[in-house]
Amino acid sequence: MPGPLVLVPAPSRPAAVRARGHDHAVRLARRAAAVLRSQGVDAAVLAVLRVRGGVVDQAGLSAAERAANLAGAMRVPDHLTHLVTGRRLVLVDDVVTSGATLAEAARALRAAGAAQVTGAALVAATVRRHRSGTGGRDAAAGRLLPGRGGG
C-alpha cells in the first residue's frame, strides 16, 4: 500500500467533546499510530470527519434508530477532501454497538473521494442480543447466550 496507513477517528459531537474535555477517538488514533510507528509501520492520523448538528446521543437507541440518527450526518469539509482522495483508510473508534457510526463514517469518506475504507480498529464491541421464541441469541454469531435460554 503506497503512503502511510491512514487512521481516521470517528467524529464526536462537539458538545460531547466539550463535556469530556477531549476527543477520545482522536486520542485512540494518535496512540495507535504512535505504536505502529514504533514498530516500523508508516502511520498517520487524519481527523477529517465532522458531524452535522441535530445528531442525538446514541445511548439507548436501537440499531435502526442509530442508523436513522446518523444517516447523512457525517462529512469531510471541502477544504479537507484532498487529504482523503485516493487513499486507503482505517476507521478508529472506541466501541461498536450497531455499526451505524462506522457505516456512516465510511460513506462520508467514500463521498469525499477515499479510494477505500479498508477496515476499522476498535477497542471494544457490544454483544447484540435479541429475544426469540427459543431464547436469546448472539445476533453476530448466531450462538445461544447463557442465561437466555441457551444454557
DSSP file (Angstrom, degrees, kcal/mol; ACC not computed):
  #  RESIDUE AA STRUCTURE BP1 BP2  ACC     N-H-->O    O-->H-N    N-H-->O    O-->H-N    TCO  KAPPA ALPHA  PHI   PSI    X-CA   Y-CA   Z-CA
    1    1 A M              0   0    0      0, 0.0     2,-0.1     0, 0.0     4,-0.0   0.000 360.0 360.0 360.0 120.4    0.0    0.0    0.0
    2    2 A P        +     0   0    0      0, 0.0     0, 0.0     0, 0.0     0, 0.0  -0.401 360.0   9.8 -70.6 146.4    1.6    3.3   -1.1
    3    3 A G  S    S-     0   0    0     -2,-0.1    39,-0.1    84,-0.1     3,-0.1  -0.071 106.3 -37.4  76.5 177.9    1.9    6.0    1.5
    4    4 A P        -     0   0    0      0, 0.0     2,-0.6     0, 0.0    39,-0.3  -0.254  62.3 -99.0 -73.1 160.3    1.2    5.7    5.2
    5    5 A L  E     -a   43   0A   0     37,-3.5    39,-2.6    28,-0.1     2,-0.6  -0.720  46.8-145.0 -70.9 120.8   -1.5    3.7    6.9
    6    6 A V  E     -ab  44  89A   0     82,-0.8    84,-2.5    -2,-0.6     2,-0.5  -0.844  12.4-161.7-103.9 117.2   -4.1    6.4    7.5
    7    7 A L  E     -ab  45  90A   0     37,-3.2    39,-2.5    -2,-0.6    84,-0.2  -0.836   3.5-166.1 -97.5 128.1   -6.2    6.2   10.7
    8    8 A V  E     - b   0  91A   0     82,-3.1    84,-2.2    -2,-0.5    39,-0.2  -0.948  14.3-140.1-117.7 111.7   -9.4    8.3   10.7
    9    9 A P  E     - b   0  92A   0      0, 0.0    40,-0.4     0, 0.0    84,-0.2  -0.439  24.6-109.7 -70.1 142.0  -11.0    8.7   14.1
   10   10 A A        -     0   0    0     82,-3.0    15,-0.2    -2,-0.1    16,-0.1  -0.486  43.6-112.0 -64.4 138.7  -14.8    8.5   14.2
   11   11 A P        -     0   0    0      0, 0.0     2,-0.3     0, 0.0    39,-0.1  -0.430  25.6-149.3 -78.5 150.5  -16.1   12.0   14.9
   12   12 A S        -     0   0    0     -2,-0.1    39,-0.3    39,-0.1    11,-0.0  -0.813  31.2 -95.3-109.1 155.9  -17.8   13.0   18.2
   13   13 A R    >>  -     0   0    0     -2,-0.3     4,-1.9     1,-0.1     3,-0.7  -0.493  35.9-121.7 -64.6 139.0  -20.4   15.7   18.6
   14   14 A P  H 3> S+     0   0    0      0, 0.0     4,-2.4     0, 0.0     5,-0.2   0.857 112.9  55.3 -52.8 -38.2  -18.8   18.9   19.7
   15   15 A A  H 3> S+     0   0    0      1,-0.2     4,-2.3     2,-0.2     5,-0.1   0.878 106.8  50.5 -64.0 -36.7  -20.9   19.0   22.9
   16   16 A A  H <> S+     0   0    0     -3,-0.7     4,-2.1     2,-0.2     6,-0.3   0.891 109.8  49.9 -68.1 -39.3  -19.6   15.6   23.8
   17   17 A V  H  X>S+     0   0    0     -4,-1.9     4,-2.3     2,-0.2     5,-0.7   0.926 111.8  48.4 -64.5 -44.0  -16.0   16.6   23.3
   18   18 A R  H  <5S+     0   0    0     -4,-2.4    -2,-0.2     1,-0.2    -1,-0.2   0.918 111.1  50.4 -61.3 -43.2  -16.5   19.7   25.4
   19   19 A A  H  <5S+     0   0    0     -4,-2.3    -1,-0.2     1,-0.2    -2,-0.2   0.883 117.4  39.2 -64.4 -38.7  -18.2   17.7   28.2
   20   20 A R  H  <5S-     0   0    0     -4,-2.1    -1,-0.2     2,-0.2    -2,-0.2   0.761 103.2-130.1 -80.9 -26.4  -15.3   15.1   28.2
   21   21 A G  T  <5S+     0   0    0     -4,-2.3     2,-0.3    -5,-0.2    -3,-0.2   0.495  80.7  43.0  86.1   3.6  -12.6   17.7   27.8
   22   22 A H  S   <S-     0   0    0     -5,-0.7     2,-0.8    -6,-0.3    -2,-0.2  -0.973  86.3-104.4-165.5 167.2  -11.0   15.7   24.9
   23   23 A D     >  -     0   0    0     -2,-0.3     4,-2.2     1,-0.2     3,-0.2  -0.888  29.1-164.9-103.9 104.6  -11.8   13.7   21.8
   24   24 A H  H  > S+     0   0    0     -2,-0.8     4,-2.5     1,-0.2     5,-0.2   0.853  85.2  52.3 -61.8 -38.2  -11.4   10.1   22.8
   25   25 A A  H  > S+     0   0    0      2,-0.2     4,-2.4     1,-0.2    -1,-0.2   0.884 109.7  49.8 -68.6 -36.4  -11.3    8.7   19.2
   26   26 A V  H  > S+     0   0    0     -3,-0.2     4,-2.7     2,-0.2     5,-0.2   0.923 111.2  49.7 -64.6 -43.4   -8.6   11.1   18.2
   27   27 A R  H  X S+     0   0    0     -4,-2.2     4,-2.2     1,-0.2    -2,-0.2   0.913 111.5  48.7 -61.9 -42.4   -6.6   10.2   21.3
   28   28 A L  H  X S+     0   0    0     -4,-2.5     4,-2.7     2,-0.2    -2,-0.2   0.929 112.4  48.2 -61.8 -45.4   -7.0    6.5   20.4
   29   29 A A  H  X S+     0   0    0     -4,-2.4     4,-2.6     1,-0.2    -2,-0.2   0.908 111.6  49.6 -63.7 -42.5   -6.0    7.0   16.8
   30   30 A R  H  X S+     0   0    0     -4,-2.7     4,-2.1     2,-0.2    -1,-0.2   0.910 112.8  47.0 -63.3 -41.7   -2.9    9.0   17.8
   31   31 A R  H  X S+     0   0    0     -4,-2.2     4,-2.4    -5,-0.2    -2,-0.2   0.923 112.3  49.8 -66.2 -43.5   -1.8    6.4   20.3
   32   32 A A  H  X S+     0   0    0     -4,-2.7     4,-2.6     1,-0.2    -2,-0.2   0.916 110.9  49.8 -61.0 -43.1   -2.4    3.6   17.8
   33   33 A A  H  X S+     0   0    0     -4,-2.6     4,-2.7     1,-0.2    -1,-0.2   0.893 109.7  51.6 -63.2 -39.4   -0.4    5.5   15.1
   34   34 A A  H  X S+     0   0    0     -4,-2.1     4,-2.1     2,-0.2    -1,-0.2   0.914 111.3  47.0 -63.9 -42.6    2.5    6.0   17.6
   35   35 A V  H  X S+     0   0    0     -4,-2.4     4,-0.9     2,-0.2    -2,-0.2   0.929 112.7  49.5 -65.1 -44.2    2.6    2.3   18.5
   36   36 A L  H ><>S+     0   0    0     -4,-2.6     5,-2.7     1,-0.2     3,-0.9   0.925 110.6  49.8 -60.3 -44.7    2.5    1.4   14.8
   37   37 A R  H ><5S+     0   0    0     -4,-2.7     3,-1.8     1,-0.3    -1,-0.2   0.876 105.3  57.3 -62.6 -36.7    5.4    3.8   14.0
   38   38 A S  H 3<5S+     0   0    0     -4,-2.1    -1,-0.3     1,-0.3    -2,-0.2   0.730 107.2  50.5 -65.8 -19.3    7.4    2.4   16.9
   39   39 A Q  T <<5S-     0   0    0     -4,-0.9    -1,-0.3    -3,-0.9    -2,-0.2   0.240 128.6 -97.9-100.8  10.6    7.1   -1.0   15.1
   40   40 A G  T < 5S+     0   0    0     -3,-1.8     2,-0.5     1,-0.3    -3,-0.2   0.556  79.9 134.5  89.2   7.7    8.2    0.4   11.8
   41   41 A V      < -     0   0    0     -5,-2.7     2,-0.8    -6,-0.2    -1,-0.3  -0.807  57.8-128.5 -94.0 127.0    4.8    1.0   10.2
   42   42 A D        +     0   0    0     -2,-0.5   -37,-3.5   -39,-0.1     2,-0.4  -0.639  45.4 166.7 -72.6 109.5    4.3    4.3    8.5
   43   43 A A  E     -a    5   0A   0     -2,-0.8     2,-0.3   -39,-0.3   -37,-0.2  -0.972  16.8-179.5-133.6 144.1    1.1    5.6   10.1
   44   44 A A  E     -a    6   0A   0    -39,-2.6   -37,-3.2    -2,-0.4     2,-0.5  -0.940  20.2-133.4-137.3 158.7   -0.7    8.9   10.2
   45   45 A V  E     -a    7   0A   0     -2,-0.3     2,-0.5   -39,-0.2   -37,-0.2  -0.961  15.3-174.1-116.0 130.4   -3.9   10.2   11.7
   46   46 A L        -     0   0    0    -39,-2.5     2,-1.5    -2,-0.5     3,-0.3  -0.928   6.9-169.1-123.6 105.9   -6.4   12.4    9.8
   47   47 A A        +     0   0    0     -2,-0.5   -39,-0.1     1,-0.2   -37,-0.1  -0.618  40.4 134.2 -90.8  76.3   -9.2   13.8   11.9
   48   48 A V        +     0   0    0     -2,-1.5     2,-0.2   -39,-0.1    -1,-0.2   0.563  31.9 100.7-105.8 -11.9  -11.2   14.9    8.9
   49   49 A L        -     0   0    0    -40,-0.4     2,-0.3    -3,-0.3    27,-0.2  -0.559  48.3-170.5 -82.1 141.1  -14.8   13.8    9.7
   50   50 A R  E     -D   75   0B   0     25,-2.5    25,-1.9    -2,-0.2     2,-0.4  -0.942  14.7-138.5-126.9 151.0  -17.3   16.2   11.0
   51   51 A V  E     -D   74   0B   0     -2,-0.3    23,-0.2   -39,-0.3     3,-0.1  -0.921  20.2-130.3-110.1 132.4  -20.8   15.6   12.4
   52   52 A R    >   -     0   0    0     21,-2.7     3,-0.7    -2,-0.4    21,-0.0  -0.315  34.2 -91.4 -73.0 162.7  -23.7   17.9   11.5
   53   53 A G  T 3  S+     0   0    0      1,-0.2    -1,-0.1   -40,-0.0     3,-0.1  -0.257 103.4  53.0 -67.4 162.1  -26.0   19.4   14.1
   54   54 A G  T 3  S+     0   0    0      1,-0.3     2,-0.4    -3,-0.1    -1,-0.2   0.344  70.8 129.8  92.8  -6.7  -29.1   17.6   15.1
   55   55 A V    <   -     0   0    0     -3,-0.7    -1,-0.3    18,-0.1     2,-0.2  -0.686  46.5-149.3 -81.1 131.1  -27.5   14.3   15.9
   56   56 A V        -     0   0    0     -2,-0.4   -43,-0.0     1,-0.1     2,-0.0  -0.580  30.9 -78.3 -98.6 163.7  -28.5   13.0   19.3
   57   57 A D        -     0   0    0     -2,-0.2    -1,-0.1     1,-0.1    12,-0.0  -0.355  37.3-142.7 -57.3 134.7  -26.6   10.8   21.7
   58   58 A Q    >   +     0   0    0      2,-0.1     3,-2.4    -3,-0.1    -1,-0.1   0.658  61.9 118.0 -78.6 -17.2  -26.8    7.2   20.5
   59   59 A A  T 3  S+     0   0    0      1,-0.3     3,-0.1     7,-0.0    -2,-0.0  -0.267  83.6  12.3 -56.5 130.9  -27.1    5.7   24.0
   60   60 A G  T 3  S+     0   0    0      1,-0.3    -1,-0.3     0, 0.0     2,-0.2   0.343  97.4 125.2  86.0  -6.5  -30.4    3.8   24.4
   61   61 A L    <   -     0   0    0     -3,-2.4    -1,-0.3     1,-0.1    -3,-0.0  -0.606  60.2-121.3 -86.1 146.7  -31.2    3.9   20.7
   62   62 A S     >  -     0   0    0     -2,-0.2     4,-2.6    -3,-0.1     5,-0.2  -0.258  34.7 -98.5 -72.5 170.6  -32.0    0.7   18.8
   63   63 A A  H  > S+     0   0    0      1,-0.2     4,-2.3     2,-0.2     5,-0.2   0.910 126.5  47.8 -58.9 -43.7  -29.9   -0.3   15.8
   64   64 A A  H  > S+     0   0    0      1,-0.2     4,-2.4     2,-0.2    -1,-0.2   0.902 112.1  49.3 -65.3 -40.5  -32.5    1.2   13.4
   65   65 A E  H  > S+     0   0    0      2,-0.2     4,-2.5     1,-0.2    -2,-0.2   0.878 110.1  51.7 -66.4 -36.9  -32.7    4.4   15.4
   66   66 A R  H  X S+     0   0    0     -4,-2.6     4,-1.8     2,-0.2    -2,-0.2   0.927 110.5  48.1 -64.1 -44.7  -28.9    4.7   15.4
   67   67 A A  H  X S+     0   0    0     -4,-2.3     4,-1.1     1,-0.2    -2,-0.2   0.920 114.1  46.2 -62.7 -43.7  -28.8    4.3   11.7
   68   68 A A  H  < S+     0   0    0     -4,-2.4     3,-0.4     1,-0.2    -1,-0.2   0.897 109.7  54.8 -65.4 -39.9  -31.6    6.9   11.2
   69   69 A N  H  < S+     0   0    0     -4,-2.5    -1,-0.2     1,-0.2    -2,-0.2   0.855 117.5  35.5 -60.6 -36.8  -29.9    9.3   13.6
   70   70 A L  H >< S+     0   0    0     -4,-1.8     3,-2.8    -5,-0.1     4,-0.4   0.503  80.6 130.7 -99.1  -5.3  -26.7    9.2   11.7
   71   71 A A  T 3< S-     0   0    0     -4,-1.1    -3,-0.0    -3,-0.4    -4,-0.0  -0.299  93.8 -11.6 -55.8 115.6  -28.0    8.9    8.1
   72   72 A G  T 3  S+     0   0    0     -2,-0.2    -1,-0.3     1,-0.1    -2,-0.1   0.618 102.5 123.4  71.4  13.4  -26.1   11.6    6.1
   73   73 A A    <   +     0   0    0     -3,-2.8   -21,-2.7   -22,-0.1     2,-0.3   0.646  55.6  66.8 -85.0 -14.9  -24.8   13.2    9.3
   74   74 A M  E     +D   51   0B   0     -4,-0.4     2,-0.3   -23,-0.2   -23,-0.2  -0.783  54.7 160.8-111.2 152.1  -21.1   13.0    8.6
   75   75 A R  E     -D   50   0B   0    -25,-1.9   -25,-2.5    -2,-0.3    34,-0.1  -0.985  38.3-123.4-156.7 161.4  -19.0   14.8    6.0
   76   76 A V        -     0   0    0     32,-0.3   -27,-0.2    -2,-0.3     5,-0.1  -0.967  44.6-115.1-103.9 120.5  -15.4   15.7    5.2
   77   77 A P    >>  -     0   0    0      0, 0.0     3,-2.6     0, 0.0     4,-0.8  -0.232  24.6-114.1 -56.2 145.4  -15.3   19.5    4.7
   78   78 A D  G >4 S+     0   0    0      1,-0.3     3,-0.9     2,-0.2     4,-0.4   0.835 115.1  58.4 -50.8 -39.2  -14.5   20.6    1.2
   79   79 A H  G 34 S+     0   0    0      1,-0.2    -1,-0.3     2,-0.1     4,-0.0   0.563 110.6  44.0 -73.0  -5.3  -11.1   22.1    2.2
   80   80 A L  G X> S+     0   0    0     -3,-2.6     3,-1.9   -32,-0.1     4,-0.5   0.473  82.9  94.1-112.8  -5.8  -10.0   18.7    3.6
   81   81 A T  H XX S+     0   0    0     -3,-0.9     4,-1.9    -4,-0.8     3,-1.3   0.826  76.2  65.9 -60.1 -31.3  -11.2   16.3    0.8
   82   82 A H  H 34 S+     0   0    0     -4,-0.4    -1,-0.3     1,-0.3    -2,-0.1   0.756  93.7  62.5 -62.1 -21.6   -7.7   16.4   -0.8
   83   83 A L  H <4 S+     0   0    0     -3,-1.9    -1,-0.3     1,-0.2    -2,-0.2   0.765 114.2  30.4 -74.1 -24.9   -6.4   14.7    2.3
   84   84 A V  H X< S+     0   0    0     -3,-1.3     3,-2.4    -4,-0.5    31,-0.5   0.625  86.0 120.8-107.3 -17.6   -8.5   11.6    1.7
   85   85 A T  B 3< S-E  114   0C   0     -4,-1.9    29,-0.3     1,-0.3    28,-0.1  -0.262  91.6  -3.5 -56.6 123.7   -8.8   11.5   -2.1
   86   86 A G  T 3  S+     0   0    0     27,-2.9    -1,-0.3     1,-0.2     2,-0.2   0.473 105.2 126.5  76.5   3.4   -7.4    8.3   -3.5
   87   87 A R    <   -     0   0    0     -3,-2.4    29,-1.7    26,-0.1    28,-1.4  -0.571  59.9-128.3 -96.2 157.5   -6.3    7.0   -0.1
   88   88 A R  E     - c   0 116A   0     27,-0.2   -82,-0.8    -2,-0.2     2,-0.3  -0.914  37.2-168.2-100.9 127.1   -7.0    3.7    1.7
   89   89 A L  E     -bc   6 117A   0     27,-2.9    29,-2.5    -2,-0.5    30,-0.8  -0.814  22.7-151.2-123.9 154.6   -8.2    4.5    5.3
   90   90 A V  E     -bc   7 119A   0    -84,-2.5   -82,-3.1    -2,-0.3    30,-0.2  -0.996  22.3-136.0-123.3 126.6   -8.9    2.7    8.5
   91   91 A L  E     -bc   8 120A   0     28,-2.5    30,-3.3    -2,-0.4     2,-0.4  -0.536  16.2-157.5 -79.7 147.5  -11.6    4.0   10.9
   92   92 A V  E     +bc   9 121A   0    -84,-2.2   -82,-3.0    28,-0.2     2,-0.3  -0.995  22.9 149.4-128.6 130.7  -10.8    4.2   14.6
   93   93 A D  E     - c   0 122A   0     28,-2.0    30,-0.8    -2,-0.4    31,-0.1  -0.953  47.2-120.7-150.5 168.6  -13.5    4.3   17.4
   94   94 A D  E    S+     0   0A   0     -2,-0.3    30,-1.7     1,-0.3    29,-0.7   0.902  88.9   2.1 -81.3 -42.3  -13.8    3.2   21.0
   95   95 A V  E     - c   0 124A   0     28,-0.2     2,-0.5    27,-0.1    -1,-0.3  -0.998  55.7-146.2-148.2 146.0  -16.7    0.8   20.7
   96   96 A V  E     + c   0 125A   0     28,-1.7    30,-2.4    -2,-0.3    26,-0.0  -0.971  26.4 157.9-114.1 129.0  -19.0   -0.7   18.1
   97   97 A T  S    S-     0   0    0     -2,-0.5    -1,-0.1    28,-0.2   -34,-0.1   0.755  82.7  -5.1-110.4 -63.3  -22.6   -1.4   19.1
   98   98 A S  S    S-     0   0    0    -36,-0.1    -2,-0.1   -35,-0.1   -35,-0.0   0.595  88.4-117.8-109.3 -15.6  -24.7   -1.4   15.9
   99   99 A G  S  > S+     0   0    0      3,-0.0     4,-2.6   -33,-0.0     5,-0.2   0.403  79.0 122.3  90.9  -2.0  -22.2   -0.4   13.3
  100  100 A A  H  > S+     0   0    0      1,-0.2     4,-2.4     2,-0.2     5,-0.2   0.894  73.0  48.7 -62.5 -41.6  -24.1    2.8   12.4
  101  101 A T  H  > S+     0   0    0      2,-0.2     4,-2.6     1,-0.2    -1,-0.2   0.938 113.8  46.1 -64.4 -46.2  -21.2    5.1   13.2
  102  102 A L  H  > S+     0   0    0      2,-0.2     4,-2.5     1,-0.2    -2,-0.2   0.907 113.1  49.7 -63.5 -42.0  -18.8    3.0   11.1
  103  103 A A  H  X S+     0   0    0     -4,-2.6     4,-2.2     2,-0.2    -1,-0.2   0.926 113.9  44.7 -63.5 -44.9  -21.1    2.7    8.2
  104  104 A E  H  X S+     0   0    0     -4,-2.4     4,-2.4     2,-0.2    -2,-0.2   0.900 113.0  50.8 -68.0 -40.0  -21.9    6.5    8.1
  105  105 A A  H  X S+     0   0    0     -4,-2.6     4,-2.3    -5,-0.2    -2,-0.2   0.925 111.1  48.5 -62.6 -44.3  -18.2    7.4    8.5
  106  106 A A  H  X S+     0   0    0     -4,-2.5     4,-2.5     1,-0.2     5,-0.2   0.907 110.9  51.3 -62.2 -42.1  -17.2    5.0    5.6
  107  107 A R  H  X S+     0   0    0     -4,-2.2     4,-2.5     1,-0.2    -2,-0.2   0.934 110.9  47.8 -59.7 -46.6  -20.0    6.5    3.5
  108  108 A A  H  X S+     0   0    0     -4,-2.4     4,-1.3     1,-0.2   -32,-0.3   0.886 112.0  49.5 -64.5 -39.4  -18.8   10.1    4.2
  109  109 A L  H  <>S+     0   0    0     -4,-2.3     5,-2.5     2,-0.2     4,-0.3   0.909 112.0  47.5 -67.1 -41.6  -15.1    9.2    3.4
  110  110 A R  H ><5S+     0   0    0     -4,-2.5     3,-1.6     1,-0.2    -2,-0.2   0.906 109.3  54.3 -64.6 -40.2  -16.1    7.5    0.1
  111  111 A A  H 3<5S+     0   0    0     -4,-2.5    -1,-0.2     1,-0.3    -2,-0.2   0.799 105.8  54.1 -62.0 -28.2  -18.2   10.5   -0.8
  112  112 A A  T 3<5S-     0   0    0     -4,-1.3    -1,-0.3    -5,-0.2    -2,-0.2   0.466 130.8 -93.1 -86.2  -2.0  -15.2   12.7   -0.2
  113  113 A G  T < 5 +     0   0    0     -3,-1.6   -27,-2.9    -4,-0.3    -3,-0.2   0.534  65.6 160.4 106.9   7.6  -13.1   10.6   -2.6
  114  114 A A  B   < -E   85   0C   0     -5,-2.5    -1,-0.3   -29,-0.3   -29,-0.2  -0.375  38.1-140.4 -60.2 139.1  -11.4    8.0   -0.4
  115  115 A A  S    S-     0   0    0    -28,-1.4     2,-0.3   -31,-0.5   -27,-0.2   0.898  75.9 -17.6 -67.4 -40.1  -10.2    5.1   -2.5
  116  116 A Q  E     -c   88   0A   0    -29,-1.7   -27,-2.9    -7,-0.0     2,-0.8  -0.940  45.8-138.3-167.3 139.2  -11.2    2.6    0.1
  117  117 A V  E     -c   89   0A   0     -2,-0.3   -27,-0.2   -29,-0.2   -29,-0.1  -0.922  29.2-172.9 -98.6 106.8  -12.1    2.2    3.8
  118  118 A T  E     -     0   0A   0    -29,-2.5     2,-0.3    -2,-0.8   -28,-0.2   0.648  49.9 -46.7 -83.8 -15.6  -10.2   -1.0    4.4
  119  119 A G  E     -c   90   0A   0    -30,-0.8   -28,-2.5    -3,-0.1     2,-0.4  -0.991  51.7 -96.9 173.6-171.3  -11.3   -1.7    8.0
  120  120 A A  E     -c   91   0A   0     -2,-0.3     2,-0.5   -30,-0.2   -28,-0.2  -0.998  15.8-149.8-139.5 141.4  -11.9   -0.4   11.4
  121  121 A A  E     +c   92   0A   0    -30,-3.3   -28,-2.0    -2,-0.4     2,-0.3  -0.963  27.0 175.0-111.9 124.2   -9.9   -0.6   14.6
  122  122 A L  E     -c   93   0A   0     -2,-0.5   -28,-0.2   -30,-0.2   -27,-0.1  -0.916  35.8-147.9-131.2 152.5  -11.9   -0.7   17.8
  123  123 A V  E    S-     0   0A   0    -30,-0.8     2,-0.3   -29,-0.7   -28,-0.2   0.852  83.5  -1.8 -83.6 -38.3  -11.3   -1.1   21.5
  124  124 A A  E     -c   95   0A   0    -30,-1.7   -28,-1.7   -31,-0.1     2,-0.4  -0.968  55.1-152.7-150.5 161.4  -14.5   -3.0   22.3
  125  125 A A  E     -c   96   0A   0     -2,-0.3     2,-0.2   -30,-0.2   -28,-0.2  -0.997  20.3-129.8-136.6 142.0  -17.7   -4.3   20.8
  126  126 A T        -     0   0    0    -30,-2.4     2,-0.6    -2,-0.4    -2,-0.0  -0.569  25.9-113.7 -86.0 156.0  -21.0   -4.9   22.4
  127  127 A V        -     0   0    0     -2,-0.2     2,-0.5    12,-0.0    -1,-0.0  -0.815  28.2-138.9 -89.4 120.1  -22.8   -8.2   22.1
  128  128 A R        -     0   0    0     -2,-0.6    11,-2.4   -31,-0.1    12,-0.4  -0.683  28.2-178.2 -81.9 128.2  -26.0   -7.7   20.2
  129  129 A R  E     +F  138   0D   0     -2,-0.5     2,-0.3     9,-0.2     9,-0.2  -0.938  12.8 174.0-127.9 148.3  -28.9   -9.6   21.7
  130  130 A H  E     -F  137   0D   0      7,-0.8     7,-1.2    -2,-0.4     2,-0.3  -0.986  29.9-115.9-146.6 154.6  -32.5  -10.1   20.9
  131  131 A R        +     0   0    0     -2,-0.3     2,-0.3     5,-0.2     5,-0.2  -0.686  35.5 168.5 -90.8 143.5  -35.2  -12.3   22.3
  132  132 A S    >   -     0   0    0      3,-0.4     3,-1.7    -2,-0.3    -2,-0.0  -0.854  53.4 -90.1-139.3 177.4  -36.8  -15.0   20.2
  133  133 A G  T 3  S+     0   0    0     -2,-0.3     3,-0.1     1,-0.3    -2,-0.0   0.726 126.9  49.1 -64.2 -20.0  -39.1  -17.9   21.0
  134  134 A T  T 3  S-     0   0    0      1,-0.4    -1,-0.3    16,-0.0     2,-0.2   0.275 122.5 -92.9-103.5  10.7  -36.0  -20.1   21.6
  135  135 A G    <   -     0   0    0     -3,-1.7    -1,-0.4     9,-0.1    -3,-0.4  -0.512  65.1 -30.5 107.7-179.1  -34.2  -17.7   23.9
  136  136 A G        -     0   0    0     12,-3.5     9,-1.2     9,-0.2     2,-0.4  -0.411  56.0-164.9 -76.6 150.7  -31.6  -15.1   23.4
  137  137 A R  E     -FG 130 144D   0     -7,-1.2     2,-0.9     7,-0.2    -7,-0.8  -0.985  30.0-115.1-135.1 145.9  -29.1  -15.3   20.6
  138  138 A D  E  >  -F  129   0D   0      5,-3.6     4,-3.4    -2,-0.4     5,-0.4  -0.731  30.6-154.3 -75.0 109.7  -25.9  -13.5   19.8
  139  139 A A  T  4 S+     0   0    0    -11,-2.4    -1,-0.2    -2,-0.9   -10,-0.1   0.807  88.1  51.7 -62.6 -30.5  -27.0  -11.7   16.7
  140  140 A A  T  4 S+     0   0    0    -12,-0.4    -1,-0.2     1,-0.1   -11,-0.1   0.903 127.2  18.8 -73.8 -40.7  -23.5  -11.5   15.2
  141  141 A A  T  4 S-     0   0    0     -3,-0.2    -2,-0.2     2,-0.1    -1,-0.1   0.564  94.3-126.0-109.4 -10.8  -22.6  -15.2   15.6
  142  142 A G     <  +     0   0    0     -4,-3.4     2,-0.2     1,-0.3    -3,-0.2   0.624  61.1 142.3  75.4  11.8  -25.9  -16.9   16.0
  143  143 A R        -     0   0    0     -5,-0.4    -5,-3.6     1,-0.1    -1,-0.3  -0.592  56.8-110.9 -87.2 147.7  -24.9  -18.5   19.2
  144  144 A L  B     -G  137   0D   0     -7,-0.2    -7,-0.2    -2,-0.2     5,-0.1  -0.534  33.4-131.5 -71.6 142.7  -27.2  -19.0   22.2
  145  145 A L    > > -     0   0    0     -9,-1.2     3,-1.7     3,-0.2     5,-1.2  -0.794  23.0-104.3 -98.8 139.0  -26.3  -16.8   25.1
  146  146 A P  T 3 5S+     0   0    0      0, 0.0    -1,-0.1     0, 0.0     0, 0.0  -0.305 106.6  19.5 -57.0 141.2  -26.0  -18.2   28.7
  147  147 A G  T 3 5S+     0   0    0      1,-0.1   -12,-0.0   -11,-0.0    -2,-0.0   0.471 107.4  85.8  78.1   1.4  -29.0  -17.3   30.8
  148  148 A R  T < 5S-     0   0    0     -3,-1.7   -12,-3.5   -12,-0.1    -3,-0.2  -0.107 123.2 -72.3-123.7  33.9  -31.1  -16.5   27.8
  149  149 A G  T   5S+     0   0    0    -14,-0.3    -5,-0.1    -5,-0.1   -12,-0.0   0.459 117.6  95.9  92.0   0.4  -32.5  -19.9   27.0
  150  150 A G      <       0   0    0     -5,-1.2    -6,-0.1    -7,-0.1   -15,-0.1   0.373 360.0 360.0-106.9   5.0  -29.1  -21.2   25.7
  151  151 A G              0   0    0     -6,-0.2    -6,-0.0     0, 0.0    -7,-0.0   0.459 360.0 360.0 107.0 360.0  -27.8  -22.8   28.9
